[in-house]
Amino acid sequence: MGLLDSVIGALSGGQQAQGAQGGAGGGLGGLIGMVTSNPQLLQAVTGMLGNDGEHGGLGGLVSKFEQAGLGNVVGSWIGNGQNQPVTGDQLTQVLGSGAISNIAAKLGVSPDEAAGQLSNILPGLVNHLTPNGQAPAGGLGNTGDLMGMLGGLLHKS
């Protein structure tokens, strides 16, 4: 539960973390608003970040970013400094157009729109799920764990 506690702590103490978010999400409040308005986005993101997801969890996602030459971008989300933004096109390059199309179908939007939504939410969310500036050795947990953690945040907001 340590990770959940730290995420909730970031939410309740939250104002200091908002300035370092970077990206269009504008802090955890913006992330929560975006996910609340589209619950399928929560499922898509947990499917990407969960250890049992198709991308191999956070570690697999980091590897995909590194292979695409964007390791510094995802590293900034995990680290303690300013988050570097990512574009929808870059996410499509990292994840592949098939994965983005699958997410778009679940969200009921175009692939470009899905990639744009993900590019807005991923930097801040990864930042909040890695509060100590590094990824947990065992990953972020499985999809169900993440759904529970993020669902709890939605009820707190």
FENRA-V612004 format. One line per field, one symbol per residue. ss: DSSP state (H for helix, E for strand, L for the rest). Layout:
BEGIN
ss=???
END
This chain:
BEGIN
ss=LHHHHHHHHHHHHLHHHHLLLLLLLLLHHHHHHHHHHLHHHHHHHHHHHLLLLLLLHHHHHHHHHHHLLLHHHHHHHHLLLLLLLLLHHHHHHHHLHHHHHHHHHHHLLLHHHHHHHHHHHHHHHHHHHLLLLLLLLLLLLLHHHHHHHHHHHHHHL
END
